[in-house]
Amino acid sequence: MPLDTADIERDWDTPVVDAGIAAKASIIARVGLLDLRAGTGSFRIRELMHRIGYPLGVHVRANINLTDMGVSCSDGVSRITQVVDLPTTGVNTERIWLLEHFADWFSVNIGAPATTYHAQTAVSQEMVQQLDNPDAQRSMLRATQKAHREIERRKRIHEKAVKRAKKRGFQPPKGEYAAHFEHIGKTREDIAAEREAAAANNTAGKKVGSGFIHHDSSSVDGANQTLGNSVKVNNSVNQNVDSASAANSSAATPSVATKSVKSESQSGTKVTSKTKVTSKPSANASRGITVRQAHERLSLIQHRKPLYAPWFSAIASAVACACFVFLLGGGPYDMIGAFIGADIGHWVRRRLFVYHLNQFFVTFVAVAVAAFACVGTLRLIGVFDPVALHHDTAYIGAMLFVIPGFPLITGGLDIAKMDLPSGIQRLVYTLALILMATLAGWMVASIVHLSPQGFEPLGLNPWVNAALRALCAFGGVWGFSVLFNSPQRMCFTAAVIGAITDTLRLTIVDFGMPPEAAAFLGAMLAGLLASLWRSSVRHGFLPPYLGYPRICLTVPSIVIMVPGLYMYRAMFYLGQFDTLNALDWAFRAFMVILCLPIGLAMARVITDKSWRYDV
């Protein structure tokens, strides 16, 4: 979307709350566009844009489709409408997560904490401020926690210095602990010059033997300076309060500057080693972040690279498909074939996407490569053990990494929220991808003369089978979460939920429950567990950094319940012109797919008032 229009440029360095409707709308629409590109549902995009627009006094109305949306913003005086679109769609759960934190950071910095999503806004403050940290490219959470630990370490050092000052009979400095580190970013020459100036202007004299230099408040630049481990400077009781508050604002950013590195305060005022802290903040600083600062943070979110390299994503895909095959009833040879096929197929898909090729074409090629690699692996094993030649169904598991679980589930949830255009488009897109994948698999089976009839029973002990199912469900959900670009802690959280729900689903199917009802119960339990996790974080039972959006936990945990085997067998029989069996397997797949989003929607109705009532 263009950001160089005259109306926006005029307000580029104006606080957002004072900017015109064009600048405000540019932020709102860009947030919605980034969320749409991340693959989330339209109901979440509307909610996020409303959280940005409401504290600005802007009413937002949006018509959201699969790859485009029209956003109309009005402040009661003026109205502006923007139409934005995407060339394609995808899934990025890390971006969904970061945009939630951006909305909290935005609300707090313009003075509207009541609209926040997370219970502890300090977490969002730290995460958004750390977006430009080089360490954050590998792990956003690790970089934030590292900066937080550095702040805590400096706080402990300051507290020890205060205790030593009290023991020697000196009044400790007033203000926040951050004022103690006002010297950060200054060179030793700057500190020495300030010390000499403070000593020259000192009318109360020096006390050299104790290691402290006592001076009055006439020197603002010399206040609260720590001169290494040997020399410490202590303020008098009449310390200038404006200087302390300015230093506190400078240290509020979780990143810790060193020597000549710039530090940016929450209000947007930049302080370098050569700039003195003024006693009066600028008008813009008192009104919150500017339009430029908001767009800069959004640009950092937009241009973040994928968390995982193609080879690691390929391994995660292989793990997910191998585990998927076991949950479908496959044995060791089936899992090995699916592992090799999915690994090669997904690596090919990632490499082709670099060239921005049509994703339906890429899906067809990737599935064909995966199927051929799986069949070739089993034929190679068959040279040493002929039993491997009879595993004709394994190649179906090798192509399951292309299952479009996110648009499938979010499409159903959009329909549950009465957003029919967006829901129908997502379901049609899902159907098109499934048709391309199953068509490629059927063509490979026709070429190499395969006749998949399902997996042979393994005959395992029920307790051993349940334990292996839990382990494979964990591995499968973890693999799909990596494919969705989830951070590792988010992957493991979703994997735990998936291990519980999918093991329960398969167990109750063994006891005679229809697969459709079991899928409904499994999806609803996944939604309830995700809501319980969010509630535990908000109430302090879990660390605040683990407050992930529900959709980032529920969708990966139930993707493994999607009946990929049913869908492929329907296509296989259709290719054989066996229409009765094709319709039978197609309707079986349809019923299970239908029950998954219904189960998630039911969990949201139980736990969320905005879903319980039509308002």
N, C-alpha and C positions, 0 to 999 in steps of 0.2 A: 504494500500500500504506500502511496507517495507521502513523504513527510516534509517536502520542500515547498509547500504552498505558502503564499504570503501571509495568510492568517496565522498559520502555525509558527512560521519563522518570527513573526512579530512578538509572539509570546514564548519564544524558545527559552529565555532565561527568566521568565516570570514564574512566581510560585503557582502551582497548579490550581490552588483555590481561587486565585485572582485572574487566571487565564480565561480567554474567550471560549466559546462553545466549540470552535474548530479544534483547538489544542486539546481540550478535555476529551472530545470525541475520538481524536486520534489515539489517545492512550486506551480508551475503552475498547475501541474496535481492534486495536493491535493485540490486546490481551485475549479477546475472543478468538482472533485469528490463530494465535499461537496455541490456544487450547484446542481449537478445531483440528489443527495440524497434528496435535498429539494423539488424536483418535478418540477423545472422550465423547460422551453423549451430549446432545443439544441441551438437555435440562441442566447439566453442569456448566455449560458455557454461558447460558443465560444467568445462572446464579452468580458466576464469577464476574461477569460484566456488571451485574447489578451491585455487587459488593464494591466495585470500583466507582460506579456512577453515583450511588446513593449519597455518600458523604460529600460529594461535589455538588449536590443539588441537581443532578442530571437524571432525567427519566430515560430509561433505555428500553427500546422495543426492537427485537431481532427476529428475523426469519432465517432459520439455519437449515442448511441442507448438508449433503455429504462433503462437498468440496467448495461450497460458497455460502455466503450469508449476506443479508442486507441488514444494516444496523442504523436505526433512527434514534438520535439523541436530541433531547429538548430540555432546556433549563427554565421553561416558563415564559421566556421572552423570544428566544431564537430556536430554530430547529435545523438540524443538519442530518443528512442521510448519506451513508457510505455503503458501497457494494464492494466486497472483497471476495477473492476466489483463490483456489489452490490448483496447481497442475495435477496433483495426485493426493493420496491420503496415506497415512501410516499410523504407527503406534509408538509412543514415547512416554512411558509412565514416569520417568524422572522429570520430564517437563511438566506434566500434570501436577506433580508434587511441588516443584519449585514455584509454579504459578500460584498455588495456594499460599505459599509463604510470601510471595511478592504482594498478594492482595492484603495480607496482614501488615506487611511492612509499609505499604502505601497508606493504609488507613491510619496507622499509628502516627506516621510522619506528617499527616495533614490534620492530626488532632481528632480522629474519630475512632477510638479504640472499641466502641460498642459494636462495630461491625466485624470484629476479628473472628477468624475461624478456629485458630488454635488457642488453647487456654493460656499459654505463656508466650506473650508476644516477643519477649527477648530472644527466643529461639529464631523466630522469623527475622528479627533485626540482624542477628549475627549471620544467618545463612545468606541473606540477600547482600549484606555488606561484603561477604567473602566470595562473591561470584567472580570477581576479577583476580582472586588469589590463584597463582599458578598451581598450587597443590590441589585446588578444588576441581581441576579438570579430571583427575583420577578418582577423587572421592570428595563430594561436596560436604558430607557429614564429617569426614575425618579432618578436613581443613578447618571447618568451623570449630570442632572440638579442640583442635590443636591451638587455635587462637584463644579460645576460652580458657584453656589450661594455662596459657602464658599470662593472661590477665589475672587469673587466680594466683599464680606464682608471684607476680609483682605485688598483688594485694597483700600476700603474706609477708613479703619483704618489708613493705611499708608498715604493717602492723608491728613487726619486730622493731623497726626504727622508732616508732612512736613510743613503744614500751621503754626502750633505752633512753629516749629523751625525757620521759617522765621520771625515770630513776635518777637522772642527773639534775633534776630540778627545773627543766625547761618546759614551757607550755607547748604541747604538740600543735601542729598546724590544723586549722579548721578546714571544713569542706570535705568532699568525697575523696576516696583514696586515689582516684585517677589524677588529682591535682599534684600528687607526689611525683608523677612522671612527666611533668611539663617539659623536662629537658630532652625527651626522646626526639631524635631527629636533629639535634644540635651537635656540632663538632666540638672537640675538646677546646679548640681556640675560642669558640663562642662562649662556652661555659666559663673558661678562664677570664675572658674579658668581662663577662657579667659579674664574676666574683670580685674582680678588681674594682668595678664600678660600685658594687654594693659596699665594698670595704671603704671606698673613698667617701661615699655618702653617709656612712654609718656615724651617727652622732652619739650613740650609746656606747661605743667602744667595742673592742674585740675580746673574745675569750679564746685564746689559741690552745691552751693546754687541754681542754676537754674535747677538741676535735670539731667543735661547732663554731660557726660564725653567726653572731647575733646582730641583727640589723632591724631597722624600722621598716614601715610599709611604704617608704618613699620610692623604693625601686621595685616597680611592678615586674620587670623582666627577670629579676633575681629571685622571685618568690618561689619557694618549694622546689629548689634544685637539689638533686642528689649528685655529688661529685665523686662517683666511683665508690669504692669500698672504704676509703680512708677519710674523706672529707664529706660532711653532711651539713646542709644548710637548713636552718629552722626559722620559720616565720615568727613574728611577734603576734600578740593577740589581736592587734589592729591590722591584720592582713587585709589587703584589698579584696573584697568579695567578688567584684566583677572579674578580676583576674582568675580567681579560683574557679568560678563557674565557667569561664571560657575554656580553661584547661580541662575541666570535667567534660565539657561537650566535645573537646578534641579527642579525649580518650574513650569516649563512648563507643567508638568503632571497635569491633572485636579484633581487627588486625593490628599488629604491633609494628610500628615503623622502626627502622634502624638507620641512623645517621641521616643521609639526605633524602630518604624515602618520604613521599608525601603522605599525610594522614588526612582523611576526610571525615568530618563530623556528620552527625545525623542531619543537621540543618543544611548541609551542603557547603559550608564555609571551608575552604582549603587552607591549611596552615603548613608552611614549609619551615625549614630551619632558618630562613632569612626573614621571615615575616613575624612581626610582633603581634601578640594577642591584644586586640583592642578591648577597651572596657565596655563599649556599646556595640552589640551585634547589629549587623546590617538589617535593613527592612525585609529583604528577601529571606534571610535566615529565620526571622521571627514568624514567617508565614509558611514554613515547611519547605518541602522539596520543590524543585522547579520542573518544568516540562522536560527540559533537557535531561535532568537526572533520572526521571522516570523512564524515558526512552532508552537511556544508556543501560539501565538495569535490564530492561526488556531485551535489548540487543545482546547482552551477555547470556541471557537465557536462550535466545533464539539461535545463537551461533555456537552453543556448546557442542562439542564433538560427541559421538557415541561413546558410551562408557567402555565398550568391549571391542576388541579387534575382531576381524572376520574369523580368524582361526579359533578364538575363544568362543565366539557365538556358534561356530560350527560344532565344537565339542559339546556345548550346552544343548544344541539341537539333537545331537546324537544321543546324549544321555536321556533327553525327554522322550525321544521316539523309542529307544530301547526299553525304557520303563513302561511306556504306553503299550508296547507289544506284550509285555508280561501281564499287565492288567487286563488285556484282551484275551489272555489264555495261552500266550506263546511260551516256548521253552528257550533254552540257552542258544541253540543255533538260530532261532528266529530273532533273538535279541542281538546277536552278533551281526547278522545280516542287516537288520534295521539300523544298528549303530553306524556301520560303515557307510551305508547308503545315505542316511540322513546327514552324516558329517560332510560327505562330498557334495551332496545336493544343496545344502544350505550355504556352504562356502561358495559354490557357483552362483547361487542367488545373490549373495552379498556383493560379489564381484561384478555381476551384471547390473545391479542397481547403481553402481558408481557411474555408469554411463547414461543414467536416466532413461533406460529403456522402458517400454510399456510393461506394466507389472503383470498383465495377463500373459503376455508372451514369456516373461521371465519365469512366471509360475509354471507354465507348461514345460519349459526347458529344464528347470530345476527338478521337477518331479520325474521327468523322463531320465535324467542323469542319476537321480537317487535310486530309481527302480532298477536301472541297468547295473549300478554299482552293487546293490543288494543281491541281485540274482547272480552276478559274477562272483561275489564273495562266497555265496553258498555253493556254487559250482566248483570253486576252487577247494573248498572244504570237502566237497563230495569226492574229490580224488583220493582223500585219505580216509574218509568215513562216508560211505554211500548213503547213510541215513539222511544226511544234510540235503540230498537231492529231492527228498520228498516234502520239504518245507516250502510249498508253493505260495503260502499266504504271507510270508514274512515281508515281501516287498511292499505290501499295503502299509505296514508300520513305518517303512522308510520314507513315505511321502506325507506323513501326518504333520510334519513341521509347518506345512503351508496352511493349516486350518485357520481361517480368519476368525478366531475366537472373539476378539475385541469388538469388531463391528457387528458380529452376530448377537452378542449379549447386549451391547449398548443400543442396537436397533430395537430389540425387544423391550428394553427399559424406556426408550423414547415413546414407543407405542403405549406403554403403561402410563406414561405421563401425558397422553393425548397429543403428542407431537407426531402425527401420522406421516407427514411428508418426509421428515428426517428418518423416522423408523423404517418406512418402506424402502427408502433409498439404500439404507445400510443393509437391509435384508436382501435386496436385489443384488447389491455389490457382493455380499457374502455368497449368494447362490452362484453368481458368475465365476468367482474364484474356485468354488468347489467343483463346478462343472469342468473348468479347465484342468484342475488337478486330477479329477477322476478320469477324464478323457485321456490324459497323458498316461495314466496308469493302465487303462484298458488297452491302449495301443501297444504299450510295452508287453503286456500279457499276451496279446495277439501275435506279436512278432516272435517271442521266445516260447510260445505254446504253453502258457501256464493256465492252470485251472484251480484257482483258490477255492477251497471248500471249508475254510476255518482251521482252527488250531486243535491239535490233539490234546486230550486231557492229560494233565501232569501227574495226577494222583498224589498230591502232597497232603500231609497232615493238616487238618483245618487250622490249628494254631500256628504252624509254620507258614502256611499259606497266608494267614492274616498278617503275620509279621512281615513277610516279604511284600505283601500288597502295600502296607504302610510305608515301607522303605522305598518302593518303586513310585508310589504316589508322591512322596516327598521329592524324589529325584526328578520326576516328570514335571511337577509344578515349578521347581527351581529352574529347570531348563527353559520352560516357557517364559518365566519371569525374566530371565536373561535375554531372551529374544525380544521381549518388550522393553528392553533397556532400563530395567529396574536396578537401583543400587542393591548391593549384596544383602544388606540387612532387610530391605524390603522383600528381596527374593526369599530369604529364609523365613520371614514372617508368613508370607503367602504359602510357602511350602509346608509349614506346620499346619496351617488351616486345611490345605489340600490333603495332607496325609490323614487327618482326622475324618474329613467329610467323605473322601472317596473310598477309604477303607470301610466306613459304615455303609456307604451305598452298595458296594459289592457284596458285603456280608448279608445285608437284608435281601438282596436279590437271590443269594444262595438259599435263603430260607423261604423263597417262594413269592416274594413281592414282585410285581411287574416292574420292569426296568424304567418305565416312564414315571411311576410313582416314586421309585427310589431316586431318580434324578431330581425330581421336585424337592424331596426331603433333603437330599445332599446340597442342592443349591441354596435352599432356605437356611440350612445350618451354617453354610459358609457365610451367608450374609449376616446372620446373627453373631457369629464369632468375630467377623470383621467389625461390627458395631460394638461388641464387647471390648475389643482391642482399643478402638478409638476412645470409648468411654473410660477405660482404664488409664489411658494416657492423659486425658483431660482432668481426671480426678487425682493424678499424681501417683497412681500405683505403678506406672511404668515411666521410664525416662521420657521427657518431652520431645526428644529428638526422634522418637519412634512414632510420632503422630502422622501416619500415612493416610491419604484419602482412601475411602472404602473401596472405590472401584479399582484401585491399584492392587488390592489384596483379593477381592472376590473374583474378578475375571480370570486371573491366572490360576486360581485354585479350582475353578470349575471348567476351564478349557479342556482339561483332561477327561471330563465326562462327556464331551462331544462325541457322538457315535460315528467316528470316521470309518470304521469297518462297515457299518450299515450303509453309509452313503456310497462307499466304493462298490459294495456288492450290488446295490441298486443299479449303478452305472454298468457294471460288468454284465448283469443279466439283460440290461437294455441293449448292450452291444451284441448280445447273442439273440436278440429279438424274443427273449423269454419275458413277455410283458407282465405276466402274472407275478412271477418272482420279483421282477423289477419293481412293480408297484408295491408288493408286500414289504420289501426292504426299504423302499423310499418312505412309506408311511410310518414304518417303525422308527426310522431316523427322524422324520418330521415330528413325531410325538415326543421323542426325547428332547430334541432341540427346543420345542415349544415349552416344555416344562422347566428348562433351565432358567430363562429370564423371568418366568412367572415365579419361580422359587425365590429368586433374588428380590423381585419386586415385593413379594409378600413379606420378606424380612425387613425391607425398608418401610413398609406400611406399619409394621409392628413397632419399629424403633424410631421412626422419624415422623414428626407431626406434619411436615410439609408434604409428605406422601400420603398421610392418613386422610387429609381433608382436601377437597377441591376448592381452593381459595385463590 
